[in-house]
Every structure is written in C-alpha cells, then in structure tokens.
Amino acid sequence: MRSFACALIGASMVFLTTSVGADEIEHAMGTTDVPENPQRIVVLTNEGTEALLALGIAPVGAAQSWTGDPWYDHIADAMAEAVNLGTENAINLELVAALEPDLILGNKQRHEEVYPQLSAIAPTILSERLRGDWRVNFDLYADALGVQEQGEQVLAEYDARIAALREGLGDSLQEEVSVIRFLPSQIRIYQLDSFSGVILGDLGFARPENQNVDEFALRVGRESIPDMDGDRIFYFTYDTGDGEGVAQQDGALNDPLWQSLSAVQAGRVDAVDDVVWNTAGGILAAHLMLDDIASIYGVAQN
C-alpha cells in the first residue's frame, strides 16, 4: 500500500495552518518568539520536511534530500515549488535570506554553528537530535507552527496504523528481526535508538540480544557478519552513486559468513529501501516502512 504516505500529504494539505497562536517556543538553543500563523517556512532537515508536508505546509525552501534530484521520489510532487537550499550539512545562507522566511526549522546537530546567522534572518527553532524517536521533533515543529491539533491528528493516524498492523502480525512479532545497513566505509547493525528501531519497537517486534539495547548502532566490518543474524534480516544500502555502498553490500552478501546465517539459510532476508527505513527519517517514511512490513508479512491493510 505505497499510496498511504502520498494520501497523507494530500489529505493534510486541506489543513493549511489554523494557528492557535504559537508564541514562545522552547527548543535546543533556548526560547524563541515565533510569529503567529507563519506563512513562509524554511526547513533544514529531511525529517523536518516530512513533518511539514504531513501537516499540510509546503516549505518555501528546504535542505535537499540525501538522494534524489533534489527530492526523494515520495515527496517530489509536493516539493515542486520549494527552493533547494543545499544539504543539511551545507546550507546556503544567502538563499535562505533571499526567501525572506517567517520561520526557520533546523537541528542542533546540523546547524548549531550557523544558528546566529539563521536567527538574524528569521526566528529559528532547532530540534535537539536526529536519531531515535522522530515524534519528538514532529511535536516541536507542530508547536512552533501553531498547529498542535493537526499534529495530534497526524500522530493519531500513525498510532491507528500501528495498532492495526500489530494485530495483523500476530505471532510474527515473536521473530527476532535484525536490521543491517551497508555503507561505503562500514556496516551498521541497528539497535533500538534508530528510526527503524523505534518503528519496529512500536509494532512490538522482538530483536536479537545485541540489538535489543537503547543505543543507535554497532559500526562493524565483514568479520562481524555472525553478529548480524536473527530469525529474519532486513537490510538496506546507502550509496552516493559511486557504487561503493553497493560494493560493500555485494561483498557481504557473497561472503561465506553471510551465507551461513540462519536467516539466510531459511530464506528470511528482505532487501528494503534505505530512504524509507533510515535516511528520510520522518512521518511519511514511517508510513512507507509500515507498508513494507505489511507487504513482507502478507498483512492486509484498509
């Protein structure tokens, strides 16, 4: 059911912004006065872009998607009029200023060093962190925009999907699912404090012992392939276009250690989309990840 995230964008666009009068907002850099009912929003993270779109707000400018030209496929139509401001790590401040925004949304991890410059352009709200529970940042953005009621509705829809899918999965939740990411320079074994880890936890999936900890990820090499096993393995690959990420993936998948894993021998290995399971990091990707899980396990969705 790949259309749910797109349907969420379309349905939420009827909200627009019925402000309840956002004023002082506490965030990672302190307290900032924000304008009531801001109209020209700049957002500087991928997950923040997804939050705005789900709330029915098209930003005037945004950090480009990590992959895509310049946006992920699942947001490209909604972002057709947005100005590409560069990557999260290298925002073009001149372009931001030229857009004359009413409000800027960013992240401390990415934008603490340029916070003074951003604040000189417009009131700026920075979230604290990027990994783990995406809902924390979503709530902050909804508060800053004065659309708390819409935010609660969006999260209620997500919670309803979680509950329905959890029921449909039934005993499958007893599978210990392992989550692996291949990158050019390393392999990651993802744990609970990651985007995919939070969603799998919401559903109630069991995890292998080394992944069932409140940390982000183990960064390993191919010698650690035996530590990647589970009853089922989900894997995804980040590649910048030079083929190095895919080479890392192929080297691991063809390694005799990988072939010896119990999940591999049982045929319970699923390749999934890096954008959806990790890189996008927001509410729309969360719905697409739920689509993937429903499809893999054969759970019907309404």
C-alpha positions in Angstrom: 0.0 0.0 0.0 2.5 2.5 -1.2 0.0 5.3 -1.6 -0.6 5.9 2.2 2.2 8.5 2.6 1.1 10.3 -0.6 -2.5 10.2 0.6 -1.4 11.7 3.9 0.2 14.6 2.1 -2.9 15.2 0.0 -5.3 14.9 2.9 -3.3 17.2 5.2 -3.0 19.9 2.6 -6.6 20.8 3.4 -5.5 21.8 6.9 -3.3 24.7 5.9 -2.5 26.5 9.1 -5.2 27.3 11.6 -2.9 28.7 14.2 -3.7 28.6 17.8 -1.2 31.4 18.5 2.2 30.0 18.9 4.4 32.4 20.9 7.4 31.4 23.0 8.9 28.1 21.9 11.5 26.2 24.0 14.0 24.4 21.8 17.6 23.1 21.7 19.0 26.6 21.7 16.8 28.2 24.3 13.5 30.1 23.9 12.4 31.9 20.8 9.4 34.0 20.0 7.8 32.8 16.8 5.2 34.7 14.7 1.6 33.6 14.8 0.5 31.7 11.7 3.8 31.9 9.8 3.4 31.5 6.0 7.0 31.3 4.6 8.7 28.4 6.3 12.2 27.2 5.7 13.1 23.7 6.9 16.7 22.4 7.1 16.4 18.7 7.7 14.9 15.8 5.7 12.7 14.7 8.6 11.5 18.2 9.2 10.4 18.5 5.6 8.3 15.3 6.0 6.7 16.8 9.2 5.7 20.0 7.3 4.2 18.1 4.4 2.3 15.9 6.7 0.9 19.0 8.5 -0.3 20.4 5.2 2.5 23.0 4.8 4.7 23.3 1.8 8.0 25.0 2.7 9.3 27.8 0.5 12.8 26.3 0.9 14.4 23.1 2.3 17.5 21.1 2.6 17.7 18.8 -0.4 17.1 15.1 0.1 20.2 13.0 0.7 19.4 11.1 -2.5 17.1 12.3 -5.4 17.3 15.3 -7.7 16.8 17.1 -5.5 13.9 15.4 -3.6 13.0 11.9 -2.6 10.5 10.3 -5.0 7.8 10.2 -2.4 7.9 13.9 -1.8 8.9 15.2 -5.2 5.5 16.4 -6.3 4.7 18.2 -3.0 8.1 19.9 -3.1 7.9 21.0 -6.7 7.9 24.7 -5.8 10.4 24.6 -3.0 13.9 26.1 -3.3 16.8 23.7 -2.8 19.0 25.2 -0.1 21.8 22.7 -0.2 22.5 19.7 2.0 21.7 19.6 5.7 25.4 19.9 6.4 26.0 22.8 4.0 23.0 25.2 3.9 23.3 28.2 1.6 22.6 31.0 3.9 22.3 33.6 1.1 19.5 31.6 -0.4 17.8 31.3 2.9 17.9 35.1 3.4 16.6 35.7 -0.1 13.5 33.7 0.6 12.6 36.1 3.5 11.2 33.4 5.7 8.9 34.0 8.7 10.3 30.9 10.5 13.3 28.6 10.1 13.3 25.0 11.4 16.6 23.2 11.8 18.5 20.8 14.1 21.2 21.5 16.7 23.4 18.6 15.5 23.4 20.1 12.0 23.0 23.8 12.5 24.3 24.9 15.9 27.3 26.7 14.3 25.2 28.8 11.9 22.4 29.4 14.4 23.4 33.1 15.0 23.2 33.7 11.2 19.9 31.9 10.8 18.4 33.8 13.8 19.5 37.0 12.2 17.4 36.1 9.1 14.2 34.9 10.9 13.1 33.3 14.2 14.8 29.9 14.3 13.9 26.7 16.1 16.4 23.9 16.4 15.4 20.4 17.5 17.9 18.5 19.7 18.7 15.3 17.9 18.1 13.4 14.7 18.1 9.8 15.6 15.6 7.7 17.5 12.0 8.8 18.1 11.1 11.1 15.2 7.9 12.1 17.1 9.8 14.3 19.5 10.8 16.6 16.7 7.4 16.3 15.0 5.8 17.7 18.2 8.2 20.5 18.4 7.6 21.6 14.8 3.8 21.4 15.2 4.1 23.6 18.3 6.3 26.1 16.5 3.9 26.3 13.7 0.9 26.7 16.0 -0.8 23.6 14.5 -0.8 21.3 17.5 -4.3 20.0 16.8 -3.3 18.9 13.3 -0.1 17.4 14.7 -2.1 15.3 17.2 -4.4 14.1 14.3 -1.4 13.0 12.2 0.1 11.1 15.1 -3.2 9.5 15.9 -3.5 8.2 12.4 0.0 6.7 12.7 -0.9 5.1 16.0 -4.0 3.6 14.5 -2.0 2.0 11.7 0.5 0.7 14.3 -2.3 -0.9 16.3 -4.0 -2.5 13.2 -0.7 -3.8 11.8 0.4 -5.2 15.2 -2.9 -7.1 15.4 -2.4 -8.4 11.9 1.1 -9.5 12.5 0.1 -11.7 15.4 2.7 -14.4 16.2 5.1 -13.0 13.6 6.1 -10.4 16.2 7.9 -13.1 18.0 10.5 -13.2 15.3 13.8 -11.6 16.3 14.3 -9.2 13.4 17.8 -8.0 12.6 18.4 -4.6 10.8 21.6 -4.1 8.8 22.8 -1.2 6.7 25.6 -1.2 4.2 27.6 2.0 3.7 30.8 2.6 1.7 33.1 2.6 4.7 31.3 0.4 7.2 28.4 -1.9 8.0 25.9 -0.9 10.8 23.9 -3.2 13.0 20.9 -1.0 14.0 19.6 -1.0 17.6 16.6 0.5 19.3 17.5 4.2 19.2 17.3 4.4 15.4 14.5 5.3 13.1 13.7 1.7 12.1 14.3 0.6 15.6 11.7 2.9 17.0 9.1 1.8 14.5 9.8 -1.9 15.0 9.5 -1.3 18.7 6.2 0.5 18.2 5.0 -2.7 16.5 6.3 -4.9 19.2 8.9 -7.0 17.2 11.5 -8.9 19.1 15.1 -8.1 18.4 18.4 -10.1 18.7 20.2 -9.6 22.0 22.9 -7.3 20.6 20.2 -5.1 19.0 17.8 -5.0 21.9 19.6 -2.2 23.7 18.8 1.5 23.8 21.6 2.6 21.6 21.9 3.7 17.9 24.0 1.2 16.1 27.1 -1.1 16.1 29.6 0.0 13.4 31.4 -3.1 12.2 33.1 -4.8 9.3 32.5 -8.1 7.5 34.3 -10.0 10.2 31.2 -9.3 12.4 28.7 -10.8 10.0 27.9 -13.6 12.5 26.6 -10.8 14.8 24.0 -9.8 12.2 21.9 -12.9 12.4 18.3 -13.1 13.5 15.1 -15.0 12.7 14.7 -12.5 9.8 17.1 -9.9 8.4 16.1 -6.6 6.9 18.9 -4.9 5.1 19.3 -1.6 3.2 22.2 0.1 1.4 23.3 3.8 1.2 25.2 4.6 -2.0 26.1 8.0 -3.1 26.2 7.0 -6.8 29.9 5.9 -6.9 29.0 2.3 -6.3 30.9 1.9 -3.1 27.9 1.3 -0.9 26.6 -1.4 -3.3 30.1 -2.9 -3.4 30.1 -3.2 0.4 26.6 -4.8 0.2 27.6 -7.3 -2.5 30.8 -8.2 -0.7 28.9 -9.0 2.4 26.1 -10.9 0.8 28.5 -13.1 -1.1 30.7 -13.8 2.0 30.5 -17.4 3.2 29.9 -16.0 6.7 26.7 -14.3 5.4 25.6 -17.5 3.6 26.0 -19.4 6.9 23.5 -17.2 8.8 20.3 -19.0 9.9 18.1 -16.3 8.4 19.8 -16.6 5.0 19.6 -20.4 5.0 15.9 -20.1 5.9 15.2 -17.6 3.1 14.1 -14.9 5.5 16.1 -12.0 4.3 14.5 -8.9 2.9 16.1 -6.0 1.0 14.3 -2.8 1.8 14.7 0.9 0.8 17.4 2.9 2.6 15.4 6.1 2.1 12.4 4.6 3.7 14.0 2.7 6.5 16.6 5.2 7.5 17.6 8.3 5.5 14.3 10.3 5.2 13.6 9.8 8.9 10.2 11.4 9.1 6.4 10.6 9.4 5.9 9.9 5.6 8.8 7.4 5.6 7.4 5.9 8.7 4.2 5.1 6.9 6.1 3.7 3.9 8.0 1.5 6.3 4.7 0.2 7.7 3.7 -0.5 4.1 6.8 -2.6 3.6 6.3 -4.6 6.7 2.6 -5.3 5.8 3.7 -6.4 2.4 6.5 -8.7 3.6 4.3 -10.4 6.1 1.2 -10.5 4.0 -0.9 -8.4 6.2 -3.9 -6.8 4.5 -4.4 -3.1 5.1 -7.6 -1.0 4.8 
